[in-house]
Amino acid sequence: MKVAIVGASGVVGQEFLKVLDERNFPLDELVLFGSSRSAGNEYEFKGKKLVVKELKHGDDFKDIDIALTSAGASISKEFEKTITKHGAIMIDNSSAFRYDDDVPLIVPEVNAEDAKIRPRNVIANPNCSTIQMVVALKPIEDLSKITRIHCATYQAASGAGAQGIAELEEQVKQVANGEEVKAEKFQYQLAMNVIPHIDVFLDNDYTKEEMKMNWETKKIMHTDTEVSATCVRIPVTRAHSEAIWVETEKDLSIDEVRKAMENFKGLTVLDNPADKKYPMPLFVSGQDDVYVGRLRKDIASKGITFWCVGDQIKKGAALNAVQIAEWLIENKEI
């Protein structure tokens, strides 16, 4: 098994290295690719130093079985044919192919079987905020069809990449030192603030980030249910949080929802308000599972509401892609 990482020097690329190591992924050789700027960088993997090769058109992917790509949508589109032409399966972390009808959009706990049909040899990784939400929704959907979803997200600075983390950390120092706070990566100062604006605004006044959650949930869960989201950037380094409200065809009890969630792979229930037990980014950062808590009946409808936290760099990006690759291997799709 020969695996490539495209975008190896980025935040998600570095997380790929960690996840492949942690999970003892069954590979014989790992090849790293990056831009001309990152070519030559060295990273250690299982005691060996690997040098980043410059991503170019040609036959560098001839013997590659799986390519984990996270170099941005424009790069993914440009290099799709180069990566896949010799048979490599491209598992792409960008937004390049998510809405293409001939590209499966996969969260393994939810719709792994969709990965069997991949005419272009491309599989798309969903948006991070969608991934953690659908993992939490699937055990509810298995009990009764979900008819309505509302979600408010509280998204970490690292959702904007390494530059987002660096800007927040610098702003915290500037605030602490009484200096002028400079904002470049985000629309406004993020330190000591929240910004209800992620990605561009569309004609319906939702942002693209908010509509991604609608479009992607429908495709992943094979549903016509609408998702109304408000996506907010908060001054947290890592791990996204979400407040989720759902309505279902059948009236579900909290006990049966909790039991279904507790028995669902990839989901951890941390829900004991009396003892102040609930998920928070402080403790979920670095964890594989999506965490849920604050489970309760919605007093404004016949639905259920809960709190959901997931590490968006890990499960929301690198881990989900690696789990797709693991599923392909286990099911002899490679």
C-alpha positions in Angstrom: 0.0 0.0 0.0 1.5 3.3 -1.2 0.0 6.5 0.2 0.5 10.1 -0.8 -0.3 13.3 1.2 -0.8 16.4 -1.0 -0.4 19.6 1.0 1.8 17.9 3.6 3.0 21.2 5.2 -0.4 22.5 6.0 -2.4 22.1 9.2 -4.4 19.2 7.8 -1.4 17.7 6.1 0.4 17.6 9.4 -2.6 16.1 11.0 -2.6 13.4 8.4 0.9 12.4 9.5 -0.3 12.1 13.1 -3.4 10.2 12.4 -1.7 7.7 10.1 0.8 7.1 12.8 -1.7 6.9 15.7 -3.9 4.4 13.8 -0.9 2.3 12.5 -2.4 2.7 9.0 -1.4 -0.3 6.8 1.0 1.4 4.4 4.3 0.3 3.0 5.4 3.7 1.7 4.4 7.3 2.3 5.1 10.1 -0.2 4.7 13.8 0.6 3.8 16.5 -1.9 3.5 20.3 -1.5 3.9 23.6 -3.3 7.3 24.9 -4.6 7.4 26.9 -1.4 7.2 23.8 0.9 9.2 21.4 -1.3 12.3 20.3 0.5 10.7 20.5 4.0 11.4 17.4 6.1 9.0 15.6 8.4 9.4 12.5 10.5 7.1 9.6 10.2 7.7 6.3 12.1 11.3 7.2 12.7 12.1 8.1 9.1 12.6 11.5 7.6 10.4 12.2 4.6 11.2 15.1 2.2 8.3 17.0 0.6 8.3 16.7 -3.2 7.0 19.6 -5.4 3.5 18.8 -6.8 3.8 18.7 -10.6 2.0 17.3 -13.6 3.5 14.0 -14.7 3.6 10.4 -13.5 4.6 10.9 -9.8 1.3 9.2 -8.8 1.8 6.1 -11.0 2.3 3.7 -8.1 0.1 5.5 -5.5 -2.9 3.6 -4.2 -4.5 6.4 -2.1 -3.9 10.2 -2.2 -5.0 12.2 0.8 -5.3 15.8 -0.6 -5.6 19.0 1.3 -4.1 21.8 -0.7 -7.2 23.9 -1.5 -9.9 23.6 -4.1 -8.1 25.2 -7.0 -5.1 22.8 -6.6 -7.4 19.8 -6.3 -9.3 20.7 -9.5 -6.1 21.3 -11.4 -4.4 18.1 -10.3 -7.4 15.7 -10.2 -6.5 13.9 -13.5 -2.8 13.9 -12.7 -3.5 12.2 -9.3 -6.1 9.7 -10.5 -5.1 8.8 -14.1 -3.0 5.7 -13.1 -5.7 4.4 -10.6 -5.0 6.2 -7.4 -8.1 7.0 -5.3 -8.1 10.7 -4.4 -9.7 11.4 -1.0 -10.0 15.2 -1.1 -10.4 17.5 1.8 -11.3 20.7 -0.1 -14.6 21.9 -1.4 -13.7 21.2 -5.0 -15.9 18.2 -5.6 -18.4 18.0 -2.8 -21.4 18.9 -4.9 -20.5 16.9 -8.0 -23.1 14.2 -8.6 -20.4 11.7 -9.7 -18.3 12.2 -6.5 -19.4 10.5 -3.3 -19.3 12.7 -0.2 -18.5 10.5 2.7 -18.7 10.3 6.5 -17.9 6.6 7.2 -20.2 6.3 10.2 -23.1 7.6 8.2 -22.8 6.6 4.5 -19.7 4.6 3.9 -21.4 2.4 1.3 -21.7 5.4 -1.1 -17.9 5.2 -1.5 -18.3 2.1 -3.7 -19.5 4.2 -6.6 -16.7 6.6 -7.5 -16.6 6.9 -11.3 -13.8 9.5 -11.2 -11.8 7.7 -8.5 -12.4 10.8 -6.3 -14.1 10.8 -2.9 -14.9 14.1 -1.2 -14.4 14.8 2.5 -17.3 17.1 3.8 -17.0 20.4 5.5 -15.8 20.0 9.1 -19.0 21.5 10.7 -21.1 19.2 8.6 -19.1 16.1 9.6 -19.6 16.4 13.3 -23.3 17.3 12.9 -24.2 14.3 10.8 -22.4 11.9 13.1 -24.6 13.2 15.9 -27.7 13.1 13.7 -27.4 9.6 12.3 -28.5 7.7 15.4 -31.6 9.9 15.7 -32.4 9.5 12.0 -32.1 5.7 12.5 -34.9 6.0 15.1 -37.2 8.3 13.1 -36.9 10.5 10.0 -35.6 14.0 11.0 -38.0 16.6 9.5 -36.3 19.8 10.5 -32.8 20.8 11.7 -31.6 24.1 13.2 -27.9 24.6 14.1 -25.8 27.4 15.5 -22.1 26.7 15.2 -19.3 28.1 17.4 -16.2 27.6 15.2 -12.6 27.7 16.2 -9.9 29.9 14.7 -8.1 26.9 13.3 -11.0 26.4 10.9 -9.3 29.2 9.0 -6.0 27.3 8.9 -2.6 28.1 10.4 -3.0 31.8 9.7 -6.2 31.8 11.8 -4.5 30.3 14.8 -1.6 32.6 14.5 -3.8 35.7 14.2 -5.8 34.8 17.3 -2.7 34.1 19.4 -1.2 37.4 18.3 -4.4 39.3 19.1 -4.6 37.8 22.6 -1.1 39.1 23.2 -2.0 42.5 21.8 -5.1 42.7 24.0 -3.1 41.6 27.1 -0.4 44.2 26.4 -2.9 47.0 25.7 -1.7 47.3 22.1 -3.7 48.0 18.9 -5.3 44.8 17.7 -4.7 44.0 14.1 -7.1 41.9 12.0 -6.2 40.5 8.6 -7.3 36.9 8.4 -10.7 37.6 10.0 -13.2 40.3 9.2 -12.8 41.8 12.7 -10.8 41.3 15.9 -11.5 37.8 17.1 -9.9 38.0 20.5 -12.5 38.9 23.1 -15.2 38.8 20.4 -17.4 36.5 18.2 -18.0 37.1 14.5 -21.2 35.8 12.9 -19.6 35.6 9.5 -17.8 32.6 8.0 -17.2 32.5 4.2 -19.0 34.8 1.8 -22.6 35.9 2.0 -25.0 34.5 -0.7 -28.1 36.0 -2.3 -30.4 34.5 0.5 -28.2 36.3 3.2 -26.9 33.0 4.5 -23.2 32.5 4.3 -21.7 29.8 2.1 -20.5 28.0 5.2 -24.1 27.9 6.5 -25.4 26.7 3.1 -22.7 24.0 3.0 -24.3 22.4 6.0 -27.6 22.3 4.2 -26.3 21.0 0.9 -23.9 18.5 2.4 -26.3 17.0 5.0 -28.8 16.3 2.2 -26.3 14.5 0.1 -24.7 12.5 2.9 -27.9 11.5 4.7 -30.0 11.1 1.5 -32.6 13.4 2.9 -34.7 16.3 1.7 -34.7 17.8 5.2 -33.6 21.4 5.3 -30.8 22.6 7.6 -31.0 26.2 8.8 -27.6 27.2 10.3 -25.9 30.3 11.7 -22.1 29.9 11.7 -20.1 31.9 14.2 -16.3 32.3 14.6 -15.2 32.3 18.3 -11.9 32.9 20.0 -11.0 29.2 20.6 -7.9 27.7 19.0 -9.3 24.2 18.1 -12.5 22.2 18.1 -15.9 23.4 16.8 -19.0 23.4 19.0 -22.6 23.3 17.8 -26.1 23.8 19.3 -28.5 21.6 17.4 -32.3 21.4 17.4 -34.1 18.6 15.5 -37.7 17.6 14.9 -38.6 14.1 14.0 -41.7 12.3 12.5 -42.1 10.2 15.7 -42.0 11.6 19.2 -38.8 10.3 20.6 -37.9 10.2 24.3 -34.6 11.5 25.6 -33.8 8.0 27.0 -34.1 6.3 23.6 -32.1 9.1 21.9 -29.3 8.9 24.5 -29.2 5.1 24.3 -28.9 5.3 20.4 -26.1 7.8 20.7 -24.3 5.8 23.3 -24.3 2.8 21.0 -23.2 4.7 17.9 -19.6 4.3 16.7 -17.7 7.5 16.7 -20.0 9.3 19.2 -19.3 9.8 22.9 -22.1 11.0 25.2 -20.9 13.3 28.0 -24.1 14.4 29.6 -24.5 15.0 33.3 -25.3 18.6 33.9 -25.7 18.1 37.7 -22.0 17.2 37.9 -21.1 19.9 35.3 -20.3 17.2 32.7 -20.7 18.3 29.1 -18.5 18.6 26.1 -16.1 21.6 25.6 -13.4 22.4 23.1 -10.9 22.5 26.1 -11.3 18.7 26.5 -12.4 17.5 23.1 -9.4 18.9 21.2 -7.3 16.1 20.0 -10.0 13.4 20.4 -11.2 11.1 17.7 -14.9 11.0 18.6 -17.6 13.6 18.2 -19.0 14.4 21.7 -22.6 15.3 22.6 -24.2 16.5 25.8 -27.0 18.8 27.2 -29.6 16.4 25.7 -33.1 17.6 26.4 -36.6 18.0 25.0 -37.1 21.2 23.1 -39.7 23.2 25.0 -40.5 25.3 21.9 -41.3 22.3 19.6 -41.8 18.5 19.7 -38.2 18.0 19.1 -34.9 17.5 20.8 -31.9 19.8 21.3 -28.3 19.0 22.3 -24.8 20.3 22.3 -22.1 18.8 20.1 -18.3 19.3 20.0 -15.7 17.9 17.7 -12.1 18.5 16.8 -12.5 19.9 13.3 -8.9 19.3 12.3 -9.0 15.7 13.4 -12.5 14.2 12.8 -13.6 17.2 10.8 -10.7 16.7 8.3 -7.7 14.3 8.6 -9.3 11.5 10.6 -12.4 11.3 8.5 -10.3 11.0 5.3 -8.2 8.3 6.8 -11.3 6.4 8.0 -12.6 6.5 4.4 -9.3 4.9 3.3 -9.5 2.3 6.0 -13.0 1.4 5.0 -11.9 1.0 1.4 -9.2 -1.3 2.4 -11.4 -3.4 4.8 -14.0 -3.8 2.1 -11.5 -4.7 -0.6 -12.3 -1.6 -2.6 -8.6 -1.1 -3.3 
